[in-house]
Amino acid sequence: MSDAPQSAADAVVQPVNLLGLTRPELEAFVASLGSKPFRARQLMNWIYRRGCGDFAAMTDLARDFRAQLAARAEIRTPEVVTVQQASDGTRKWLLRADASQAFEMVFIPEADRGTLCISSQVGCALDCAFCSTAQQGFNRNLSSAEIVGQVWLAKQELGEAPGTDRIITNVVLMGMGEPLANFRNVVPAMRILLDDLGFDLSRRRVTLSTSGLVPQIYRLAEESNVALAVSLHAPDDPLRDRLVPINRLHPIAELLEACWHYIDEQNGRSVTFEYVMLDGVNDSPAQARALARLLAGHPAKVNLIPFNPFPGTAFRRSPDAVISAFRDELIHRGVLATVRRTRGEDIDAACGQLVGRVVDRTTVRLGSRAQAVGA
């Protein structure tokens, strides 16, 4: 038997996952098959409007074109490992990334909306002190196809049929990972979410949550237009340095300047600042007043998040009365503030609790390896 390396002609051509392609990329792929651009629009209609993943069922496509697609392309979503449903109706999926790793996705049903919380990475490198995901370490970025595939899969799993009312009305990139550290894959995925031939979501119904990668916020202002949420969690740099280590690179003043720039460039309404309420750490009236001084007079609203505990954490949730008083201090000083209702806590699906299965390929944490973020 010959030990010669496999030639390019003999190599197996891997099918292209169409879920990862933006409209221009799909048009280019269709052109490579010798077909006209309108075929790409037909494909998007079948994939996203009709939720069809079988080329043979796409009956208004020419038979030879369908045969080409079957040979060269696929519509592949992440594989479901497990599904859990909470007592409040929240549903959580564990999705396979490869043989040894998995990530999580959560659907939160409410009376007036259905919110799908999707992941952008397997694990997270930013090491926020109060987040269970951060304790798992980081392995890799998810591809655009894996990000888009979560939404496509959830629509199938939830039974969202073509031509019926949407079950998924909002998509938030608030699952595992820091979305802006996976910029090159997240931005194309969001374009598919917004495309009127894709998922056709309003820009106000797609939210990207970041811990504060300032250069990428400026890039995002040039390349995308979605709602922006920022994990703030402290009103001063010394505390935020401890809770959100990326603050050592991009302190609060620098982060806020980037946020106001984003709103100016995108003609947005406001930035949502997420603030997890940690008992005796960041929840005093004085800290509420300091936070109000930072944000008052700017297009900002604060979402106060009761801390969701996880094994091994030393933090505790602020009492309800303390959270209410903190909210009232902000409102009294002209800052819009709300308290997030905790959902899915009994299946570890609440904010900060997602863990999946992560084989950590990092050896040190963010403070000494800032170069690991910001792709």
Steps between C-alpha positions, in 0.01 A plus 500: 500500500634841406590747777476794259284791627148524368476716188265798480294311240454206737423711806144491631327833446317606814148630436437870563261569785261755350389620844830683540476702178375858476295593194804620294693187600209276404468679165872440441462132587202464265700672225782247554246231409417682177161633615349849508483720815123459527562138598663629818186693586292188438731303726474755781122490473500123538757494779379786718138575410392139452750340737589234245827311535444246219612608153282235336191670648584838345268436209531830313875446452616325184566130550863520387560796734355301789735215412795742507391628840469147636855427384665826605299648787313423820274663755647379827417620850680417823400159635274492805653312793235566764191718551370623834184693582459712812187537707446848353513372139860600432671243279874427482688300238848354533645503147798303377802694380712187443559162659610642836337842525158658508339842545158616610202691359191619691146599398302723736125522430307804620148628442606761244821353358718194462871558556769264376836535676779363281872435550792633301790298646575169668578640844627853559844653551395817684486349849224716651495416870125442537441293184487122498592484130830676571599232750496238222781666305505546122550268205396659171274738310179373348474534122238717334318180404497381862365835616229524231433128540388554859216727387401271211501199732300676771226592251473131407510382860233749609273422205503847344320422175524712183226762472408489870572746780861506609587299807852647503457878487835605648853362476767597753869412482522459876580130525845348536790714383586862423344578159743779411796267557354298210433804282577337165233233548243689709452794261415284194264295717320816611467609137308179432280562805412847364480421127142522370568178310656349812333498841371854432534624858488868587832649608332585831423132555859379460721585798873455533634494855865582563724525804667801344741434212530864406676475159241247386213728608637764262527237225147384571374855450639486146382151404176420677193657656350305788405578858802526727516372858810551713594303812595781736441360852694773686500881517876540544817357351652329808188288555444433131866397463422222748160397364562545125875469434479644145454833681875500565545548125196717433392696809151635549553847349645349183219244481225760541651720231485204260137434598389857431684488167314181408163660571593813304615300198205261497229751591408266781272572790717399794761260634388246757747464787477165677574511870500177701400561861757355741424517870735737680720544192338745255151561636525792745305827462831684459590272210159561342562874522847457345349297216237768441772765474667296225185451293262790570438714193610227261293252291525225757285259692609261775384141528556380856557123509457303823812285532445138403720275718711210375716239676817638657410869485554725801247758380143527627191656347401842631172492694193608305458811714858607429451450126180706507670779693789502254255526209314783670823696558574481127149599392497791748815630328361477150635161393252246364543176695322165504547174689537187290275215599706187558394217268602136471695491824389145586680366188803735528377698199501844664740782417860406588424131558571348157791256500471239224806274472827680438850361459699806609792559265625806688756485778470845657214741551425829332701735717828367355385405151288781365624414153270195501187710442384720218506288183 
